[in-house]
Amino acid sequence: MKFAVSLTMERFSPDMPMSKVKSNLLELAQMADEGGFETLWTAEHHTIECTISPNPLMTLTWLAQHTQQIRLGTSTLVAPYWSPIRLAGEAALCDHLTGGRLEFGIARGSYQYEFDRMAGGMPQQEGVAYLKELVPAVKRLWAEDYAHDGQFWKFPLAAGVPKPLQTPHPPIWVAARDPGTFEWAVGTGANILSTPLSAPAAEIAVLGEKFRKAVADHPEVPRPRLMMQRRTCIYDRPEDWEVAVRHAIDYGRAFENLFQNIGTVKNGFPETVPYESVKGKDNYNPESIRKNLMFGTPDEIIEKLEDYEAAGVDQYCLGLTFNLPFELQKKTIRLFVDEVMPHFAARNRAKAIAVGH
């Protein structure tokens, strides 16, 4: 199992200058690069300050100039906000500007608040049809001259310019939680991005089983990879859990505002919705959050990670963007690099030696 980080510029108060937001992201990205994480993932979001990333390809191009080897991924581009020619060209150019480090992650989209502003008020669930039309068109444009006559886009013969640096193209990842999306994505040769959100650990195995079934149903394609992300915070002492849980609860209530479109957003800052309005109230129980999310001491984190390994996860991603204080974000990366990653590296070496004998 490899490890990744999810990082996005985030601003939760007008008092935080953008210069600080930018320098925080850069410092965390460089820590992750130097610490040996496989991939840094960053989101696409619009009009909200808590995830400042109107074009993740631009953010990744900037980070590539200040990092050495970490792969740089979009988690995720939002299909209904793009068009095939524009996305094929911009992603391929990003692949060149990052030295061939791009991981191309895409999804249907999630925030109804955004869809009302970016996609004409379309219900976000309908974004999946855009996803299924866009991805094959982009792949064709990366390969050859291509004309498209689809439901959402039509264009005469055109070339994707430039072609990507990676051949035949950057690895494609699709965000999936429902079985239909798993099946479609694996069938097209894409890897899977998934998350159990705030659900109990059993959800990890459920998602792993959806992936296994999709892979079994498509023996004609090479086995793709499965990435799973969970909000993560690591601390020295077990009694330090309360800070992480408090920030997770506050962030979750802002997320509900955007996801359900039930609160107000003022000048880009979403209000946290009242507890009475949240869905799945048990997900806001402090003890449930402490137990379900990747919160804990290094030893507790190692134990929790074994559930992901057992579910067939190829890459575990530390979700670090939930208004966690910057010093705690840095501590989480540092403790993960110093105390968690060596445990798995040593075990992998032992397995390799055993196989060799």
N, C-alpha and C positions, 0 to 999 in steps of 0.2 A: 504494500500500500504506500503510495506517494502522498505528498502533502502540498496544499495550496493555501493561499490567502485571498479573501475577497475584501477589497478596499475601494472606497469611493470618497471623493471630497464631500465632507459633511459639515453643515453649519446649522446649529440649533438656536442661535441667538444673533440678533443684529449687531451685538457688541463684538462678535468675532470677525476680525478683518479677513478678507479673502487671501491676503498674503500669508497669514498664519495657517489657514485651511490648506493652502497649496503646499507650504513647507512641511506640514504634518504628514500629508500623503507621501511626499517625496522621501521623507525620513523613514517611514514605515516600509515603503517599497524597497529602499536600499537595505534595510535590515533583513527583509525577507529574501532578497537576492543573495546577500552575503551569507545568510543562514542556511541556504540550500533548499529552499522551497522550490517545487517544480514549476508552479504557475501562479501568477497574480491575475485575478479576475476583477473586472470593474463593470459597473452597470450602465444602462442607458435610462435616464429619467429626465423629465422636463417640468419646469415651472415650480419645482419644490426644492427648498434650500437643504433639506436633510440628505439629499443625494444629488450633488451638483455634477451632472454628467450628460449634457445634451448631446455629445457625440463621444462615446467611449473610445473610438478609433483615434481621435485627437489626443485624448489623455494617454493612451498607450504609446502613441508615437513620441510624446514628450517623455514618458517614463523610460522608454527604450534608450534615450540619449544619456540616461543617468544610472543605468543598470547594465550588468554584464551578461548574465546567462538566463535569468528567470524567463519562462515563457509568459506571454502577455495575452490575456483572453478577455473577450466580451461576455459578460454574464448579466444581462444579455441584451443584444440588439432586439428591438421590438418590431416585428415584421410589418404590421400595418402602417408604421411611420416611414417606411422606405419604399423605393421602387427598384426593380431588378438591375437596371443599368447603373444607376447611381451607387447602389450597394456593392455590386461586383467591382466597380472601379475604385471606390474609396477603400474597401477592405483589401483589395490587392495592393494598392499603393501603401497602405499601412503595413502590409506584409514586407514590402521592400524597405520601408523606412525603419522597421524594427529588426531588420537583418534576418527575416524569415522566422520570427518568433511568435507570429500571430496564431492564436487559437480562436476560431470563429464560432462564438456561441450566440444562439438566436432563440426567440420564444414568441408566443402569441401576445404577451403583455399581461399586466396584472392590475394596474390601478385604474379603476373606473374614472376617478378624478381626472387622470391624464387623458383617457380616451375621449372624455367630453370636450377636451381642449385640442387634442392632437388628431383625433380620428372621427370628428363630426358627431360625437355622442354615441357611436356604435357600442353595443354591449361588448365588454372585453372578451367574453366567451367566444364571440364570433371571430376573434383574431386568429384562431387556429386555421381557418380557411386561407387567410393571407399567408400564413407560415407555409402551408402545404403547396401553395403556388409559387412562392418567392424562392424557396431553397433550391428546387430543381432548376429554375430559370437562372439563378446566379451560377450554379455549377456549370450549366451549358455555356454561359457567357465567359466563364473562366477557361473554357476548353476550345471554343471555336466560334465562328460567325453563327448567329442564332436569331431567329425571328420568333415572336411570342404572340399568341392569340388566346388569352386567358379570360377568366371572369373579372379580374381586377385590373390587369395591365395588358396592353396591346402595343406592339411596336414592330416595325419592319426589320429586316436583316441588320444586325448590329454586332459589333465586337465589344467585348469587355476590355477596357484599356485602363491601366496596364494588365497583363496577365500576372498572377501571383508569383512570388519568388519560390515558394514551396511547390513541389510537384507531387501529384497533379494539382493540388490546392491546399490551403491550410486545413488542419483537422476541423471538422464540423461537429458542433455540439448542439443538441436541442434540449431545452428545458422541458421536463415531463413529470407529471404526477399521476395522470389518468392512464389506464391501460391502452386506450386508443392511440395516444401520442407516443407511448413507448413503442408500440407495434410499428407505427408509421416511421418513426425516427430510425429505429434499428433497421427496418427494411430498406431505407435509403442509404444506409451505410454510415449514419451519424452516431456519434457518441452521445451519452446521456448526462445531463445536469439535473440533479434532483435535490430535494430537501424535505426532511420530515417536519419542517417549520417548528412548532412548539409541542408537537404530539409526543406521547410517551415512546420509549425505546422500541416497543413492538412495531411502530411504524417503519423503522429502519428495515426490518426483515420483510415487511409488506412491500416496500419499494424494491428491495433486492429481488423478491420473488417476481414482481412485474417485469423487471429487467431480464431475469433468467428465462421467463416464459417467452418474452419477445425474441431473445437470442435463439432459443430452441426452435421457435417458429420460422426463423430465417437462417437456416444452415448455409444458404448460398452466399452470405456476406461474412467477411472476417469478423471475429468477435470484437465488438466495440468496447469502449471503456465506460465505466460508471463513476461519476463524481457525485459526492453527496456533501452538502453544506449545512452547517448548523452554527448558530451564534455561539461564540467561544470566548471564554475569559478564564485565565489561569492565575492563581494567587498562591502565596506561600503557605498560608495557614487555613485550615478548614473553616475557621470562624470568620474569614474575610468574604464569605459568599454574599453577604447582604448588598454590597455596593453593586455587584454585577446584576443581581436580581432586580434591584430597584430600577436600574437603567433599562433592563429588558422590558419591564412592565410599562414604563413611560413610553419607550419606543413602540411597543406593541399597540398602545392606545393611539399613537399617531398613525401607525400603519393601518389600523382599523378605519380611521378617518378616510384615508386615501383609497383603501381597498373597497370599502362598502359605500364610499362617497356620502358619509352621514355627518361630517363635521364641517367646520369652516377652516379656510386657509387664508391667512392674512399676510400679504406681501411676501408670499412664498413659504411661510412658516405654518405647518399644519397644527391646529389645536389638538390636544389629546382628548379623545372622546370620553364621556363619563363611563365609569365601570359598568353601569346598568345597560349600556348600549353594545358592549363587546360581545362577540360570538365566542362560544367555547370558554365559558367563564373559568373552568378548571385550569385552562392554560394560563390564567393569571394568578393562580394560587402560588405563593412564593416557594413553597416546598416542591410543587410540581415543576416549576421553572428551574429550580436548583438541580433537580434530579434529571429532567428531560434534556435541558440544553447542555452544551459542552462547557460546563462550569465546574471548577474544582482545582485541587492541588495537582501537581504533576502525576502523582500516583493514581489519583482518582480519574484523571484524564486518560491515562494509559488503559485503565480498566474499561472506561466507557468506549474507547476507540475499538476495543475488541469486538463490540457489537457490529461495528461498521465492517471490520475485516471479515467477520463471519457472514455478513450479508453479501459479500462479493464486491465490496467497494474498492475501486482501483485508486481513487484519489479522494482523500478527505480534505475538505476546504474549511478553514477557520473563517467564519463570518465575523468580521471585526467592526462592521459599520452599524452600530446601534446606539450612538451617543455615549459610548464608553469613554471615560476620560483618557486623554492622549497618553498619560503616563501608564495607565493600565493597559492600553493597547500595546505599548512598547514592552511592558513587562510580560504580557501574554506571549508575544513573539519570542522574547528572550528565553523565557522558561520553556517554551515548546522546543526551541532549537537546542537548548542546553540539556534538558532533562527528559523530554519525550521522544524526540527524533532518534537519539542514540539508542534507546531501548529497542525500537523497531529495526534500526540498522544492524544492531548486534544479533537480533533474532534472525534477520534475513541472511546474515553471514553464516550463522550456525546451520540454517536450512541448506544453504548452498554447499557447505562442507559435507553435510549429511548426504545430499544428493550425489556429490562427487565421489563419495565412497560407495 
